[in-house]
Amino acid sequence: MKHTAISQILKMEPSLHEVTVKGWVRSFRSNRFIAVNDGSTIHNLQCVIDFSTFDEEVLKQITTGAAIEVTGQLVESQGQGQSVEIQASSVRVLGTADPEEVKLTILSPKRHTLEKLREQAHLRVRTNTFGAVMRLRSKLAFAVHQYFQNNGFYYMNAPIITGSDAEGAGEMFKVTAMDLKNTKKTEDGKVDFSEDFFEKETNLTVSGQLEAETYAMGLGKVYTFGPTFRAENSNTSRHLAEFWMIEPEIAFCDLHGNMDLAEDFIKYVVKYALDNCQDDLEFLENRLLDEEKSKPQAERSEMTLRDKLSFIVDNNFKRVSYTEAIDILKRSKPNQKKKFKYIIEEWGADLQSEHERYLVEKHFKCPVILFDYPATIKAFYMRLNDDGKTVRAMDVLFPGIGEIVGGSQREERYDVLKEKMKAMDISEEELYWYLDLRKFGTCVHSGFGLGFERLVQFVTGMGNIRDVIPYPRTPGNAAF
């Protein structure tokens, strides 16, 4: 039988026609009122039954977590909190849920910590919080594609298995089909990868950027949106071993155009969430307000969640050079009073999250784009400035997050790129194809990477990045 999503039913007027819904029982009160949710909205639909007309065995099976089908007339609700409800003429239990087992899970009515919810990640999407977060994640992903498609970009799929390390960081997951207990070795005792599936050493990608650059040089404007992997042993609220990256690459575009694109893109997707996810944002905003009641006044947010999102959309991002930022940080009270964990002493320091958040949250009080970083702390592919010591790099910094975007104008000069690769001990042989781009119609080009989970984290207000991806992969955790 066809059924209607609860999100649609809640927009309908009362009708003499019958409707059918399918979903999961959130509660069953007084053998009369069933709260049903099907995942299409944060809101439950109340279904009212006359228990005297229903089989007692069926009523016993209508328990929290059970999957049911309800058919009945949509009438004006007599209770508070909803405009319509279903006067049920039939209820069919599609899948039972043992009440005793439900008590041991996060489906039980009592409130659970986020840590407890992570332990039952296969069930947590049925809670209001994670239903809201994952619906928002889905809408944001749609907005990402919509923005780029509307602006003339082509979607390209960068390889997930690769022989190159785009960042030169070396923190990669190795890929092999060899028997790890019986690997062949070369004469110098190293693993002989010529015997492996790809006949060379390969790994899971840390970025699709280099491959995207090759396609920008043929299609003009491209973007990737796919999984990337970092084997960093970072047990923090900001890091994942597996996450999704959005990486546009644009030919004939310098750093200023790159900064314009990043700002316009972020504003678009945040506004899309504000325009299309009001119910879920309202729920998450109220959740945050409840959480903050237990905090001292000084630690509470100055703006509500939706006000914070509107602030991003309505205000220009402040653009500041790295050199200016270092001067601000050196003179700041936290630095002078040694409150920073990492004290800023001289130009050339690699900024940490605490420094980025100070600039955004305390000094400028708005999103910040830092640009022209020291070459020594940035990747080999970033264009060297005329001063010989800085590169055309840029990072977008957000409140509560720190860096949300990292990008640069790419080094388009063959000889300069070759020298940089040599200085950083990056194999020309492995990346011959990347150098080739500079030999066949080179041009100014730029791009950036945005960690999708950090964007979702900002929009939902969730404090831990593990709570904005369905199944987080972190050190020691590959469950589910």
Buried (B, 14 or more C-beta within 10 A) or exposed (E): EEBBBBBEBBEEEEEEEBBBBBBBBBBBEEBEBBBBBBBBBBBBBBBBBEEEEBEEEBBEBBBBBBBBBBBBBBBEBEEEEBEBBBBBEBBBBEEBBEEEEBEEBBBBEEEBEBEEBBBBBEBBBBBBBBBBBBBBBEBBBEBBBEBBEEBEBBEBEBEBEBBBBBBBEEBBBEBBEBEEEEBEEEEEEEBEBEBBEBEEBBBBBBBBBBBBBBBBBEBBBBBBBBBBBBBBEBEEEBBBBBBBBBBBBBBEBBBBBBBEBBBEBBBBBBBBBBEBBEBBBBBBBEBBEEEBEEEEEEEEBEEBBBEBBBBBBEEEBBBBBBBBBBEBBBEBEBBEEEEBEEEBEEEEBEBBBBBBBBBBBEBBBBBBBBBBBBBEEBBBBBBBBEEEEBBBBBBBBBBBBBBBBBBBBBBBEBEEBBBBBEEEEBEEEBBEEBEEBBEEEBEBBBBBBBBBBBBBBBBBBBEBBBBBBEEBBBEEBEEE
